[in-house]
């Protein structure tokens, strides 16, 4: 193999491009987790996930918007999910 070609090949392998996850895809992924674990409606789950991804004050927003958050836990009709566990999924 040509020495230049081998250098280019090594450089390509070393600097392989990894695409970043967009904020919208993070919101969609977290929304699906919220819906599966807690059974929240699509709108509430999307709003909660969006607030997490964008770094908003979730407990403060929960008071204003009436989200089902009690003592750091999201409570839904089918189950509960801890806020710290949801934050670790980001």
Protein Blocks (a to p, Z undefined) as FASTA:
>chain_A
ZZklmmmmmmmmmmcccddddfklmmmmmmmmmmmmnopafklmmmmmmmmmnopafklm
mmmnopaceehiacdfkbccdfklmmmmZZ
